[in-house]
Amino acid sequence: MRIGGSLEESLSKGYRLDVRAILQESWQQTRSNGFGLLFAIMGVMAIWILLSNVLLAPLLTSEEGVDSAMFISLLLTVAMAPMSSALDMLGLAQAIGLRARASQVFDFFRHFLRLGTLSLLGSLLTSLFGPLFALLGLPVVLAFIPSALVGMGLLFTVPLVLERGLSPVQAILVSLRVFARGWPSLVLLHGILLGLCLLAMIPMGLGLLWVAPLYFNCKGILYRDLCGIAVEVSEGAATPDHFNA
């Protein structure tokens, strides 16, 4: 069975989000679902910082190492893809009533090839506007606008690959189409989340302990409501046992 909305309807008819209701539900999930998602986020960030300090920091001390640092940074993004993608899937799980566990960030390495390819393609798509604007003689600072919009448009790519079984290229195209059908609501929601993130940084960044899980819970709710989530329910079970990934 599939819980939530319909991908086909979202693509054909479009949608308009109740941003306030999404934020309220995601906040309720953040408060009530324990610290599993928070610990998962902290673990992924700790591994990223450790690898960055070991592999990137020595290269940034010399001008010759800048190009190598850019390559290593891209390589790290690909290598971290299964764990960073796991955060999206934990938000998805909580959107259908399953509680996230921090150890689940290691559950998706079997999909490394697809997730690494997806991460690489996403990074290339969001970074191509700077060189393109420079080539066309346009102010490079304006490249932030299309880069940000494309980044928002890639919102659903990870679950489309893991939950729907699409290829990375298919997931990117479908996610961009879903975004295009209701982009004003999604841009507004991202603007609010960005504002919350900036506010969370004021008290020594402590507010991120709530805002970071809130963000991934929002992503899970959005995917559930716009695309639907396939779940398997055992006979007599009151809640879904698990979703397919």
ABEGO torsion letter per residue (X at the ends): XBBEBBAAAAAAAEBBBBAAAAAAAAAAAAAAAEAAAAAAAAAAAAAAAAAAAAAAAAAAABAAAAAAAAAAAAAAAAAAAAAAAAAAAAAAAAAAGBBBBAAAAAAAAAAAAAAAAAAAAAAAAAAAAAAAAAAAGBBAAAAAAAAAAAAAAAAAAAAAAAAAGBBAAAAAAAAAAAAAAAAAAAAAAAAAAAAAAAAAAABGGAAAAAAAAAAAAAAAAAAAAAAEBBBBBBBGBABBABBBX
